[in-house]
């Protein structure tokens, strides 16, 4: 494909989103993670999954990781909603040369803004108890451990001893504020 054709294809794909007012709203919004000096709280949780080897074992790492992220996010979300003030939000946004986004946007629930700095999972949690503060929770993976044990109830058609794979993931979550470009 020639460079001119590739550019034209990119414009063609972007044009419908702009004409419907979708594309530009998310390009300027970010979930800015609060630092320990701004809000010194975080939650660390684990997530587990297991399966007999060979059956559904390909998804257990992803399942355990998702559970750990969700558990950590759920553990900190209420505290974020209750305790993050507009002053804390503005300090965080100013730190990255943005301003707090005070508008209501119900689409953040389905498609939260991009995290600053990067995170493994972002979730919009809603407007805080202080008016004008829109909050997210960002989760970061810590570690993933896998071990196998012999399990008599797992099938063993291959002639090897049957075993079950156990996965434990850990993640932590911190509060974040939705900021936009000035």
VENHUGI-V506128 format. One record per residue. N is the residue number from 0. RES is the residue in one letter. SS is DSSP state (~ for helix, > for strand, _ for the rest). Layout:
((N	RES	SS) (N	RES	SS))
//
This chain:
((0	X	_) (1	X	_) (2	X	~) (3	X	~) (4	X	~) (5	X	~) (6	X	~) (7	X	~) (8	X	~) (9	X	~) (10	X	~) (11	X	~) (12	X	~) (13	X	~) (14	X	~) (15	X	~) (16	X	~) (17	X	~) (18	X	~) (19	X	_) (20	X	_) (21	X	_) (22	X	~) (23	X	~) (24	X	~) (25	X	~) (26	X	~) (27	X	_) (28	X	>) (29	X	>) (30	X	>) (31	X	>) (32	X	>) (33	X	_) (34	X	_) (35	X	_) (36	X	_) (37	X	_) (38	X	_) (39	X	_) (40	X	_) (41	X	_) (42	X	>) (43	X	>) (44	X	>) (45	X	>) (46	X	>) (47	X	>) (48	X	>) (49	X	>) (50	X	>) (51	X	>) (52	X	_) (53	X	_) (54	X	_) (55	X	_) (56	X	_) (57	X	_) (58	X	_) (59	X	~) (60	X	~) (61	X	~) (62	X	~) (63	X	~) (64	X	~) (65	X	~) (66	X	~) (67	X	~) (68	X	~) (69	X	~) (70	X	~) (71	X	~) (72	X	~) (73	X	~) (74	X	~) (75	X	~) (76	X	~) (77	X	~) (78	X	~) (79	X	~) (80	X	~) (81	X	~) (82	X	~) (83	X	_) (84	X	_) (85	X	~) (86	X	~) (87	X	~) (88	X	~) (89	X	~) (90	X	~) (91	X	~) (92	X	~) (93	X	~) (94	X	~) (95	X	_) (96	X	_) (97	X	_) (98	X	>) (99	X	>) (100	X	_) (101	X	_) (102	X	_) (103	X	_) (104	X	_) (105	X	~) (106	X	~) (107	X	~) (108	X	~) (109	X	_) (110	X	_) (111	X	_) (112	X	_) (113	X	>) (114	X	>) (115	X	>) (116	X	_) (117	X	_) (118	X	_) (119	X	_) (120	X	>) (121	X	>) (122	X	>) (123	X	>) (124	X	>) (125	X	>) (126	X	>) (127	X	_) (128	X	_) (129	X	_) (130	X	_) (131	X	_) (132	X	_) (133	X	>) (134	X	>) (135	X	>) (136	X	>) (137	X	>) (138	X	>) (139	X	>) (140	X	>) (141	X	>) (142	X	>) (143	X	>) (144	X	>) (145	X	>) (146	X	>) (147	X	>) (148	X	>) (149	X	>) (150	X	_) (151	X	_) (152	X	_) (153	X	_) (154	X	_) (155	X	_) (156	X	_) (157	X	_) (158	X	_) (159	X	_) (160	X	_) (161	X	_) (162	X	>) (163	X	>) (164	X	>) (165	X	>) (166	X	>) (167	X	>) (168	X	>) (169	X	>) (170	X	>) (171	X	>) (172	X	>) (173	X	>) (174	X	>) (175	X	>) (176	X	>) (177	X	>) (178	X	>) (179	X	>) (180	X	_) (181	X	_))
//
